[in-house]
């Protein structure tokens, strides 16, 4: 069977970019997590508040990596690097502005995970609830089988996650919405000065790639290093 029990380990891969405030929030949350959770932080080329400035505040159990180039909206690149570096078959890609409470981590640890499924979580946004988009738990094998994130989308905001999910659907991987697994969302407080105004370009690119069935592109198009 392709199921895992609570003894299996998961890697949380946190994407960091120039947001020291939320780095401290995440570190405070990570300190309470059980040992079956491995944690890695990937700095996506921060120049203003680089992760190197905070190494003495990062727990020893956390691995830290740095992408050398500051590539605008390099979300697909940092996610691919996170999957490549994960020591475990399951990886939870975590957005910087979303905090996973210990209660939810424990519930995730007890899930019977199926590699032909990926899992998203619930969150409260103002007066409504909405499932996570980029914060996603999935198995690395189907992730790479469908080509991972497409780094052709880097440089412009948007449609990284919808395109990945369409590719996963094509190879038979189903989405599971964990309605009672709550994540704290702080997107209105997180800092990011990059423009999102040209996201229609990536929307058109996704349509083109789906039409052409062009699912694979070069991954890890940048230099990186391990710093902790």
C-alpha positions as CSV (number, residue, x, y, z in Angstrom):
1,X,0.0,0.0,0.0
2,X,1.1,3.6,-0.6
3,X,0.0,4.9,2.8
4,X,2.1,6.4,5.5
5,X,1.4,6.5,9.2
6,X,2.1,9.0,11.9
7,X,5.7,7.8,12.2
8,X,6.7,9.0,8.8
9,X,8.5,12.3,8.5
10,X,7.5,15.4,6.6
11,X,9.7,18.3,5.5
12,X,8.3,21.8,5.8
13,X,10.0,24.0,3.3
14,X,9.5,27.7,4.0
15,X,10.1,30.3,1.3
16,X,11.7,33.5,2.7
17,X,12.1,36.8,1.0
18,X,13.1,40.0,2.8
19,X,10.5,39.6,5.6
20,X,12.2,39.5,9.0
21,X,9.0,40.2,10.9
22,X,7.4,37.0,9.7
23,X,10.6,35.0,9.9
24,X,10.5,35.6,13.7
25,X,6.8,34.5,13.8
26,X,7.6,31.3,11.9
27,X,10.6,30.5,14.1
28,X,8.5,30.9,17.2
29,X,6.0,28.5,15.8
30,X,8.6,26.0,14.6
31,X,10.1,25.8,18.1
32,X,7.0,23.8,19.3
33,X,6.9,21.3,16.4
34,X,7.6,17.5,17.1
35,X,10.7,15.7,15.9
36,X,8.9,14.0,13.0
37,X,8.9,17.4,11.2
38,X,12.0,18.4,9.4
39,X,12.2,22.1,8.6
40,X,14.2,24.0,5.9
41,X,14.2,27.7,5.1
42,X,15.1,28.9,1.6
43,X,16.0,32.5,1.1
44,X,15.0,33.5,-2.4
45,X,17.7,36.0,-3.0
46,X,17.0,38.6,-0.3
47,X,19.1,41.7,-0.5
48,X,17.5,44.0,2.1
49,X,17.0,41.5,5.0
50,X,19.1,38.5,4.0
51,X,18.7,35.3,6.0
52,X,22.4,35.4,7.0
53,X,21.5,38.3,9.4
54,X,19.3,36.0,11.5
55,X,21.3,32.7,11.6
56,X,21.9,33.0,15.3
57,X,18.2,33.1,15.9
58,X,17.4,30.0,13.9
59,X,17.1,26.7,15.8
60,X,19.8,24.1,15.1
61,X,17.2,21.6,13.8
62,X,16.4,23.9,10.9
63,X,18.4,23.7,7.6
64,X,19.0,27.0,5.8
65,X,19.7,27.6,2.1
66,X,20.2,30.7,0.0
67,X,19.5,31.4,-3.7
68,X,22.3,33.7,-4.8
69,X,20.5,35.6,-7.5
70,X,17.6,37.9,-6.6
71,X,15.2,36.8,-9.3
72,X,11.8,38.6,-9.3
73,X,8.9,36.3,-8.3
74,X,11.0,33.2,-8.3
75,X,8.3,31.2,-6.5
76,X,8.6,28.1,-8.9
77,X,12.4,28.1,-8.5
78,X,12.4,28.2,-4.7
79,X,9.7,25.4,-4.6
80,X,11.7,23.2,-6.9
81,X,14.8,23.7,-4.8
82,X,12.8,22.9,-1.7
83,X,11.6,19.6,-3.2
84,X,15.1,18.7,-4.4
85,X,16.6,19.3,-1.0
86,X,13.9,17.6,1.1
87,X,15.3,14.5,2.9
88,X,11.8,13.1,3.1
89,X,9.3,11.8,0.5
90,X,6.6,14.3,1.7
91,X,7.1,18.0,1.5
92,X,4.9,20.8,2.8
93,X,5.6,24.0,0.8
94,X,4.8,26.9,3.2
95,X,4.1,30.5,2.3
96,X,5.8,33.0,4.6
97,X,2.6,34.7,5.7
98,X,0.9,31.5,6.8
99,X,1.6,30.1,10.3
100,X,0.7,26.4,11.0
101,X,-0.4,26.0,14.6
102,X,1.0,23.1,16.6
103,X,-2.5,21.6,16.8
104,X,-2.7,21.4,13.0
105,X,0.9,20.0,12.8
106,X,-0.1,17.2,15.1
107,X,-3.1,16.4,12.9
108,X,-1.0,16.5,9.8
109,X,1.5,14.0,11.4
110,X,-1.4,11.5,12.0
111,X,-2.8,11.6,8.5
112,X,-2.7,8.5,6.3
113,X,-1.1,10.1,3.3
114,X,-1.6,8.8,-0.2
115,X,1.1,9.8,-2.8
116,X,-1.6,10.0,-5.5
117,X,-3.2,12.8,-3.5
118,X,-2.1,16.3,-2.4
119,X,-3.4,18.2,0.5
120,X,-4.4,21.8,1.1
121,X,-5.6,23.5,4.3
122,X,-8.3,25.8,5.5
123,X,-7.8,29.4,6.6
124,X,-9.9,32.4,7.6
125,X,-9.8,35.5,5.4
126,X,-11.8,38.5,6.8
127,X,-15.4,37.2,6.9
128,X,-14.9,34.0,4.8
129,X,-12.9,30.8,4.7
130,X,-10.6,29.9,1.8
131,X,-8.3,26.9,1.2
132,X,-4.6,27.5,0.8
133,X,-3.1,27.9,-2.7
134,X,0.7,27.7,-2.3
135,X,0.8,26.0,1.1
136,X,0.4,22.4,-0.1
137,X,1.5,19.0,1.2
138,X,2.5,16.5,-1.5
139,X,4.7,13.6,-2.3
140,X,7.9,14.3,-4.2
141,X,7.5,11.5,-6.7
142,X,4.4,12.7,-8.5
143,X,5.7,16.3,-8.0
144,X,8.7,15.4,-10.3
145,X,6.7,13.0,-12.4
146,X,4.6,16.0,-13.7
147,X,7.7,18.2,-14.0
148,X,7.5,20.1,-10.7
149,X,6.9,23.9,-10.8
150,X,7.6,25.5,-14.1
151,X,10.3,28.1,-13.9
152,X,9.2,29.7,-17.1
153,X,6.7,31.5,-14.8
154,X,9.5,33.2,-12.7
155,X,9.8,36.9,-13.1
156,X,6.1,37.6,-13.1
157,X,3.5,37.0,-10.4
158,X,0.9,34.3,-10.5
159,X,-0.4,30.9,-11.8
160,X,2.5,28.9,-10.5
161,X,0.3,26.8,-8.2
162,X,-2.7,26.5,-10.6
163,X,-0.5,25.2,-13.3
164,X,1.2,22.6,-11.0
165,X,-2.2,21.4,-9.9
166,X,-3.4,21.0,-13.4
167,X,-0.4,18.9,-14.2
168,X,-0.9,16.8,-11.1
169,X,-4.5,16.3,-12.2
170,X,-3.4,15.1,-15.6
171,X,-1.2,12.4,-14.1
172,X,-4.1,11.3,-11.8
173,X,-3.2,13.0,-8.5
174,X,-6.3,14.2,-6.7
175,X,-6.7,17.2,-4.4
176,X,-7.8,16.8,-0.8
177,X,-9.2,19.8,1.0
178,X,-8.6,19.4,4.7
179,X,-11.6,21.5,6.0
180,X,-10.8,21.1,9.7
181,X,-7.0,21.6,9.4
182,X,-6.6,25.3,10.1
183,X,-3.7,27.6,9.2
184,X,-3.4,31.2,10.4
185,X,-3.2,33.6,7.5
186,X,-1.6,37.0,7.8
187,X,-1.4,38.0,4.1
188,X,-2.6,41.6,5.0
189,X,0.4,42.0,7.3
190,X,3.2,40.4,5.3
191,X,5.5,42.7,3.4
192,X,6.2,42.3,-0.4
193,X,6.8,45.4,-2.5
194,X,7.0,43.5,-5.9
195,X,4.3,44.4,-8.4
196,X,1.6,41.9,-9.2
197,X,0.0,43.9,-12.0
198,X,1.2,41.8,-15.0
199,X,-0.2,38.5,-13.8
200,X,-2.2,38.1,-17.0
201,X,1.0,37.3,-18.8
202,X,1.4,34.1,-16.7
203,X,-2.3,33.3,-17.1
204,X,-1.8,33.3,-20.9
205,X,1.4,31.3,-20.6
206,X,-0.5,28.6,-18.5
207,X,-3.2,28.3,-21.2
208,X,-0.6,28.0,-23.9
209,X,1.3,25.3,-22.1
210,X,-1.8,23.3,-21.3
211,X,-2.9,23.5,-24.9
212,X,0.5,22.4,-26.1
213,X,0.9,19.8,-23.4
214,X,4.3,21.2,-22.8
215,X,4.7,20.1,-19.1
216,X,8.4,20.0,-18.6
217,X,11.0,22.8,-18.5
218,X,14.5,23.2,-17.0
219,X,14.5,23.3,-13.2
220,X,16.9,25.0,-10.8
221,X,18.1,27.8,-13.1
222,X,20.1,29.6,-10.5
223,X,23.0,29.3,-8.1
224,X,22.4,28.4,-4.5
225,X,24.3,27.4,-1.4
226,X,23.7,25.8,2.0
227,X,24.4,28.2,4.8
228,X,23.3,26.3,7.9
